[in-house]
Amino acid sequence: MAEPLQIERIEALGRNDRPVASTMITIGQIHYINQLQPPGTEKPLLQPVDFLKAKTKGESLLLSEDGWPLLLCSSSPKLVQFLISPKLWLPDYFGHCAGLDDVLFRAIIWAAKKP
């Protein structure tokens, strides 16, 4: 088990050796990183975005439409792990200023070492 994110297993491929992809992102467990988004809010994507399928004991801040974690965090040490492709931020998939910029920004701020 990979600690402290409590990841037990990661898979990059689904059935028929095809990448696992999501067409929707759902806001999961409330945390500083996603607290500006109402819990359970669904964000539809313009086209499917690949992600790593991770089995974890921890709670996810963002979820795929099938309930797989897309964003994990750990408090000690402070770690943030996006399991979704960075293509998410391209305009053809979802884009910046489309409703999740606060999550990206707050993830960086939360995890950054402070003086």
Summary of the structure (lengths in Angstrom):
residues: 115
radius of gyration: 13.8
end to end distance: 31.2
largest distance: 48.6
contacts: 317
relative contact order: 0.23
helix: 16%
strand: 37%
